[in-house]
Amino acid sequence: MTLYILANPNAGSHTAEHIIFKIKESYPQLEVNIFMTVGPEDEKRQIEAILKEFVSSEDQLMILGGDGTLSKALRFWPASLPFAYYPTGSGNDFAKAMNITSLYRSVDTILEGKTSRIYVLNSSYGTVVNSMDFGFAAQVINGSTNSILKKILNKVKLGKLTYLFFGIKTLFSKQAINLELTLDEKSYQLDNLFFISVANSLYFGGGIMIWPTASAKKKEVDIVYFKNGNFYQRLQSLLALLTKRHESSHTIQHLTGVDVVLKSKEKLLLQIDGETCTANEVTLTYQERSMYL
């Protein structure tokens, strides 16, 4: 068996190479083949290179990186093949939701062949492992992704503070998100939103709970949103998220379903697991995956 490792050396505090060393040192019986991303959007090229050598009946894949690396890798990794994941990013929301805390447990699970069924959301803009967000969260991610502040804080393992800084900054800016949501063939007109998140998993933004029952282990999406309002109403809603008072909040709205289509008359900024783009229509479909967990 060969363990193929797809690693993002620039994720988080740049620990991928050290983790690879620990795997080689602790599991000398494993043949390890390393593929490092060399820049943004390089996951596709690296996955294609792995698949040219990969023997599905014998070999295994482990992904090292943040939520964005995982999301982009799964976009190109065949759904029929299982994968393992260990976090090296700054947010690591998927790992937190899945309770992935031990490198050795992750490797042992591969060797034992223990897989679990999870779900991701596919779209033409990428694969969603945690959430797709418009409005507030998208603005925060867009501001923090390439900021000098994040690079500095990542070096001292405080990258999550970047989200706090841009969160406070964005709180003072009024959003005006207008969307038509079609959920399981039922339509909703959602106007003047400050925040909307389509959640596949429990956390986003470096450990903020999106909805208490959201999980990648169930085939059901959680849509969480609240309106613009004045500054204090926006602050109240965000504090309800931060303090896990989702269900008791009078301003936070929640819907569940399986088939999701979002439309807007204008192109809107959105974020998928820490990566941003613009779109005026998004269709999300569920895909079952097998993960060493």
C-alpha positions in Angstrom: 0.0 0.0 0.0 1.1 3.5 -0.8 -0.1 6.5 1.2 -0.5 9.4 -1.1 -0.4 12.7 0.7 -1.8 15.9 -0.9 -0.5 18.8 1.2 -0.8 22.5 1.2 2.6 23.7 2.7 1.3 27.3 3.0 -1.9 26.5 5.0 -2.2 28.0 8.5 1.1 28.1 10.3 2.9 26.0 7.6 3.0 22.7 9.6 2.4 20.3 6.7 6.0 19.3 6.2 6.5 18.7 9.9 3.4 16.5 9.9 4.7 14.5 6.9 8.0 14.0 8.8 6.1 12.6 11.8 4.1 10.2 9.6 7.2 8.8 8.0 9.0 8.6 11.4 6.1 6.9 13.2 5.0 4.6 10.3 8.2 3.3 8.6 6.3 0.4 7.1 4.3 2.8 4.9 5.4 3.9 1.5 4.6 7.6 1.4 4.3 9.6 -1.8 4.1 13.4 -1.3 2.3 15.9 -3.6 2.6 19.5 -2.6 0.5 22.3 -3.9 2.7 25.1 -5.3 0.1 27.9 -5.5 -3.5 28.8 -5.4 -5.9 26.5 -7.3 -3.1 23.8 -7.7 -5.2 21.1 -6.2 -6.6 20.0 -9.6 -3.2 19.5 -11.1 -1.9 17.6 -8.1 -5.0 15.3 -7.9 -4.6 14.5 -11.6 -1.0 13.6 -11.0 -1.9 11.3 -8.1 -4.6 9.5 -10.1 -2.1 8.6 -12.8 -0.2 6.5 -10.3 -3.0 5.6 -7.8 -4.1 1.9 -7.5 -7.6 2.1 -6.1 -7.5 -1.5 -4.7 -4.3 -0.9 -2.7 -3.5 2.8 -2.2 -4.9 5.5 0.0 -5.1 9.3 0.0 -4.6 11.7 2.9 -5.2 15.5 2.5 -3.3 17.9 4.6 -4.4 21.5 4.7 -7.2 23.9 5.7 -10.8 23.8 4.9 -10.2 25.4 1.5 -7.6 22.8 0.5 -10.0 20.0 1.5 -12.9 21.6 -0.5 -10.8 22.1 -3.6 -9.2 18.7 -3.4 -12.6 16.9 -3.1 -13.9 18.8 -6.1 -11.5 16.7 -8.2 -11.0 13.6 -6.2 -13.4 10.8 -7.5 -16.4 10.3 -5.2 -15.9 6.5 -5.5 -12.6 6.7 -3.7 -12.3 7.1 0.1 -10.0 9.8 1.6 -8.5 10.8 4.9 -8.0 14.3 6.2 -5.8 16.0 8.8 -6.0 19.8 9.4 -3.2 22.2 9.1 -5.1 25.4 8.4 -6.0 28.4 10.5 -9.7 27.7 10.9 -10.0 23.9 10.6 -13.8 24.0 11.0 -14.4 20.6 9.3 -11.9 18.9 11.5 -13.5 20.4 14.6 -17.0 19.3 13.6 -15.7 15.7 12.8 -13.5 15.6 16.0 -10.3 15.0 14.0 -7.7 15.8 16.7 -5.1 13.1 16.5 -2.7 12.6 13.6 -1.9 9.1 14.7 -5.6 8.2 15.1 -6.1 9.5 11.5 -3.4 7.3 10.1 -4.4 4.3 12.2 -7.9 4.6 10.8 -6.5 4.3 7.3 -4.5 1.2 8.2 -7.6 -0.3 9.8 -9.7 0.5 6.8 -12.4 2.2 8.8 -14.6 4.5 6.7 -17.6 6.6 7.4 -20.2 8.0 5.1 -20.3 11.8 4.9 -22.0 14.3 2.5 -20.7 17.3 0.7 -22.6 19.8 -1.5 -21.5 20.2 -5.1 -21.9 23.3 -7.3 -20.3 24.7 -10.4 -18.4 27.1 -8.1 -16.9 24.4 -5.9 -17.5 21.6 -3.3 -18.9 22.7 0.0 -17.7 20.8 3.0 -18.6 23.4 5.7 -20.7 26.2 4.3 -21.5 28.5 1.4 -22.1 32.1 2.6 -23.3 35.4 1.2 -23.3 38.8 2.9 -21.4 39.2 6.2 -19.4 36.0 6.2 -18.3 36.4 2.6 -17.2 39.9 3.2 -15.2 38.8 6.3 -13.5 36.0 4.3 -12.8 38.2 1.3 -11.1 40.8 3.6 -9.0 38.4 5.6 -7.9 35.9 3.0 -5.0 37.8 1.5 -4.5 40.3 4.3 -1.0 41.0 5.7 -2.6 40.7 9.1 -3.6 37.1 8.6 -0.1 36.2 7.3 1.5 37.8 10.4 -0.9 36.1 12.9 -0.6 32.7 11.2 3.1 32.8 11.9 2.3 32.9 15.6 -0.6 30.5 15.3 -3.2 33.3 15.9 -4.7 33.3 12.5 -8.3 33.1 13.8 -8.0 36.6 15.2 -8.0 37.9 11.6 -11.6 36.9 11.3 -12.5 38.8 14.5 -10.8 41.9 13.2 -12.6 41.8 9.8 -15.8 40.7 11.5 -15.9 43.9 13.6 -15.0 46.0 10.5 -17.8 44.4 8.4 -20.4 44.8 11.2 -20.3 48.5 10.6 -21.1 48.1 6.9 -24.7 47.5 5.8 -25.3 44.6 3.5 -28.3 44.4 1.2 -28.5 40.8 0.0 -31.7 40.0 -2.0 -32.1 36.3 -3.0 -34.7 34.0 -4.3 -34.3 30.7 -2.5 -35.8 27.5 -3.9 -35.6 24.7 -1.3 -37.1 21.3 -2.3 -39.2 23.1 -5.0 -40.6 25.6 -2.5 -39.7 29.2 -3.2 -38.8 31.9 -0.7 -38.0 35.6 -1.4 -35.4 36.7 1.0 -34.7 40.5 0.9 -32.5 42.9 2.7 -30.3 40.2 4.3 -27.2 40.9 6.3 -26.2 37.3 6.7 -27.1 34.0 5.0 -25.3 30.7 5.4 -26.0 27.4 3.6 -24.5 24.9 6.1 -23.4 21.4 5.4 -21.4 21.1 8.7 -21.5 22.5 12.2 -18.9 25.3 12.1 -17.5 28.1 10.0 -15.2 31.1 10.5 -12.7 29.4 12.8 -15.1 27.7 15.2 -18.4 29.6 15.1 -21.4 27.3 15.2 -23.7 27.8 12.2 -26.6 25.7 13.6 -26.6 23.3 16.5 -27.8 20.2 14.4 -25.9 20.9 11.2 -23.7 17.9 10.3 -21.9 16.5 7.2 -23.1 13.1 8.4 -26.7 13.8 7.5 -28.2 14.5 4.1 -29.9 17.7 5.0 -28.8 21.3 4.5 -29.3 24.0 7.2 -30.0 27.5 5.9 -29.4 30.2 8.5 -30.1 33.9 7.8 -31.1 37.2 9.4 -32.0 40.6 8.0 -30.0 43.8 7.9 -31.7 46.0 10.5 -29.8 48.7 12.4 -26.4 48.3 13.9 -27.6 47.0 17.3 -29.9 44.4 15.6 -27.1 43.1 13.5 -24.9 43.0 16.6 -27.6 41.2 18.5 -27.9 38.5 15.8 -24.2 37.9 15.5 -23.9 37.7 19.3 -26.6 35.0 19.3 -24.5 33.0 16.8 -21.3 33.5 18.9 -23.0 32.5 22.2 -24.9 29.6 20.6 -28.3 31.0 21.2 -29.5 30.3 17.7 -32.8 28.6 18.5 -33.9 31.2 21.1 -33.0 34.2 18.9 -36.0 36.2 17.6 -34.0 37.5 14.6 -32.2 34.4 13.3 -34.2 32.4 10.8 -33.7 28.7 9.9 -34.8 26.4 7.1 -33.8 22.8 6.2 -34.0 20.8 3.0 -32.0 18.9 0.4 -32.2 20.5 -3.0 -31.1 24.1 -3.0 -31.1 26.8 -5.7 -30.2 30.4 -4.9 -30.8 33.3 -7.4 -30.1 37.0 -7.5 -30.7 39.7 -10.0 -27.1 40.9 -9.5 -23.8 39.1 -9.0 -23.1 38.6 -5.3 -19.9 37.8 -3.4 -20.0 34.4 -1.9 -17.5 32.2 0.0 -17.1 28.5 0.0 -15.0 27.1 2.8 -12.7 30.2 2.9 -12.6 30.7 -0.9 -14.5 33.6 -2.5 -16.1 34.2 -5.9 -19.1 36.0 -7.4 -22.3 34.5 -8.8 -26.0 35.3 -9.4 -27.2 31.7 -9.4 -26.1 28.7 -7.5 -27.5 25.1 -7.5 -26.3 22.8 -4.7 -26.6 19.0 -5.0 -25.7 16.4 -2.4 -22.9 13.9 -3.0 -22.1 11.0 -0.8 -18.4 10.4 0.2 -16.4 7.8 2.0 -13.9 9.1 4.6 -11.5 7.4 6.9 -12.9 8.6 10.2 
